[in-house]
């Protein structure tokens, strides 16, 4: 199973950006929980948001109210809508998926927020 994240880039503070992550390669693949993590230069990787198979969402305090995580089960895809990003949101964003028996990480996509 491979996770491919895309949608990163340069965005101005206060703008918006949408990240996507697609899972492929597994027959009858079932993703239970999707999540986004991020890692800023010189910092540890941190959890950003997650969404369960039932659609329950959870957010880190730092992005609550600004970011929205969603999923499309039919496509095995996940999204992160980033509204009003701040310079401190600059990081490499990684998608994560938990299947029935395994967990998977994507390679990351760079998000840079300019002030």
HUUR-V782960 format. One record per backbone hydrogen bond with DSSP energy under -0.5 kcal/mol. CO is the residue of the C=O (numbers start at 1). NH is the residue of the N-H. E is the energy in kcal/mol with one decimal. If there is no record, write none. Layout:
# HUUR-V782960
CO,NH,E + CO,NH,E
This chain:
# HUUR-V782960
2,24,-2.3 + 3,5,-0.6 + 3,107,-0.6 + 4,22,-2.2 + 6,20,-2.8 + 9,112,-2.8 + 11,114,-2.5 + 12,15,-2.3 + 15,84,-1.9 + 17,82,-3.6 + 19,80,-2.3 + 20,6,-2.4 + 21,78,-2.5 + 22,4,-2.5 + 24,2,-3.2 + 26,29,-1.1 + 30,32,-0.6 + 30,100,-0.5 + 33,98,-2.8 + 34,51,-2.5 + 35,96,-2.6 + 36,48,-3.0 + 36,49,-1.5 + 37,94,-3.0 + 38,46,-3.2 + 39,92,-2.4 + 40,43,-2.3 + 46,38,-2.7 + 48,60,-2.7 + 49,36,-2.6 + 50,58,-2.1 + 51,34,-2.4 + 52,55,-1.6 + 56,52,-2.3 + 58,50,-2.1 + 60,63,-1.7 + 60,64,-1.4 + 63,66,-2.5 + 63,67,-2.2 + 66,83,-2.1 + 68,81,-3.1 + 70,79,-2.6 + 72,75,-0.6 + 72,76,-1.0 + 72,77,-1.9 + 76,23,-2.5 + 77,72,-2.7 + 78,21,-2.3 + 79,70,-1.8 + 80,19,-2.6 + 80,82,-0.7 + 81,68,-2.3 + 81,83,-0.7 + 82,17,-2.0 + 85,14,-1.8 + 86,89,-2.5 + 87,90,-1.8 + 91,93,-0.6 + 91,111,-2.8 + 92,39,-2.0 + 93,109,-2.1 + 94,37,-2.8 + 95,106,-2.6 + 96,35,-2.4 + 97,99,-0.6 + 97,104,-2.6 + 98,32,-2.8 + 98,33,-1.4 + 102,99,-3.3 + 104,97,-2.2 + 109,93,-3.1 + 110,9,-0.8 + 111,91,-2.0 + 112,11,-2.7 + 112,114,-0.6 + 114,13,-2.9
